[in-house]
Amino acid sequence: MKGMDVTISGHRAWVEYIKGQEALVPGFKEPALVVWLSIDSPHSISGFGITLPLKEYTPEELKKLIEKEGTRQFNESVAKHEADRKKTEDTIARREAAQAIGRKVAEAAGVELLEDRR
């Protein structure tokens, strides 16, 4: 069966599968419709799942809701990935700055430099 084509945050995407999910605490406190999306985007995200209220939808209603909720969750994920990337870059920059000072001090004192090999 062919998947439904949708647009998520301006990117081509398609519905890979849909399943009804009963309530399972703690993951699903309410029954839900689980929708898995694949997406063509320049970001590191190639697919993700969303949950929708469990009910019957017309194809038009479903597509509109998938695009709305998918865009919301996709944008949140992209923002989180960007914040994590920035945090990692900042950590690396601080580590390199500290190691550069350690290197200068060790060389000036004629002491062996212990390199952080992580």
Sequence and secondary structure as in RCSB ss.txt:
>XXXX:A:sequence
MKGMDVTISGHRAWVEYIKGQEALVPGFKEPALVVWLSIDSPHSISGFGITLPLKEYTPEELKKLIEKEGTRQFN
ESVAKHEADRKKTEDTIARREAAQAIGRKVAEAAGVELLEDRR
>XXXX:A:secstr
    EEEETTEEEEEEEEEEE  BTTTBSS EEEEEEEE  SSS  EEEEEEESS   HHHHHHHHHHHHHHHHH
HHHHHHHHHHHHHHHHHHHHHHHHHHHHHHHHHHT        
